[in-house]
Amino acid sequence: MSMSKALLIKRRRTGEGAPPLFIVVGKKIFPKATARNLIKRRLRAIMRPVLQERKEAFTIIVQKEAKEMSFQELKEATLSNIGKQK
């Protein structure tokens, strides 16, 4: 499990038929569905190459600090947390 202020990333066992990536975005943090969908799309785009090279599954829980992050900041935070989990 890795922790940053913006994201909580947990590694999971890969199971048969289980999706390799779960993204949890709370409705209290992002009240509008468009904002929740935007952060999910960004995280899926960031994680796509990681999931192809590493045969692991992840759960990403988005915290309120991610609300103000740009795509580049989100990418740096995500990849640095994933790198710490090797």
N, C-alpha and C positions, 0 to 999 in steps of 0.2 A: 504494500500500500504506500502510495506517495502523496504528500500533501503540499499544496501551495495555497496561497490565499485565494486564488481564483478557481482552482480545480482540485478535486479529490479524485485520484485515479487509483483504481483497484484492479489487480490482475485476477483473472478467473481461469479455471480449468476449461479447456475447450471440450465441449460435449457434442455428441451426434445431434445435428439439427439445431443446435443453439446458435444464435447470432454472435458473431465475433465482437460486436461492439454495442454496448448499452449506453445511452446518453440520457441523463436525468437532469431536467431543467425545471425547477420549481415555479409554480404559478404565482407564488407570493413574490418571488424575486423578479420575474418577467411576466407581468400581468397580461400583456398582449401576446396573442399567439404568433404574430409576425416576428416579434423579437425572439421568442422561444425557437421558432423554426430557423431563424437566421443563425443563431448560435449553434444549433444542431447541424445545419448545413456546413458551417465553417469547420466544426470539429470532425465531421465525416470526411471532408476534403483533406484536412491535416492528417487524419489517421489512415487514410486509404493506402499510402505507400508503406506505412509501418505495419499494417495488417498483412500486406502481401509478403513482406520480407520476414516477419516474425510470425510463427504459427501459434499465437497466443490470443486470448480473449481479454477484453478490458471493459470495465464499467467506469464511466466518467460522470461525476456528480459536479454540476456547475454551481459555484458559490456566487454571492452577490458582487464580489470584486470583479468578476468577469464582465459585468454589465458595461463598463467603460473601456474595455480593452479593444484595440484594433485587431485585425486579422493577424498581423505580424507579431504582436505581443502575445496573442493567444497561441500562435504556433510555437513561439519560443518557450512559453510556459509549459505547453503540452509535451513538446519533445524533450525538454530538460527533465520533466518528471518521468517520462517513459524511460529515458536513458539511465536514470537512477535506479530503475527496477531490474536491471540485468542480473 
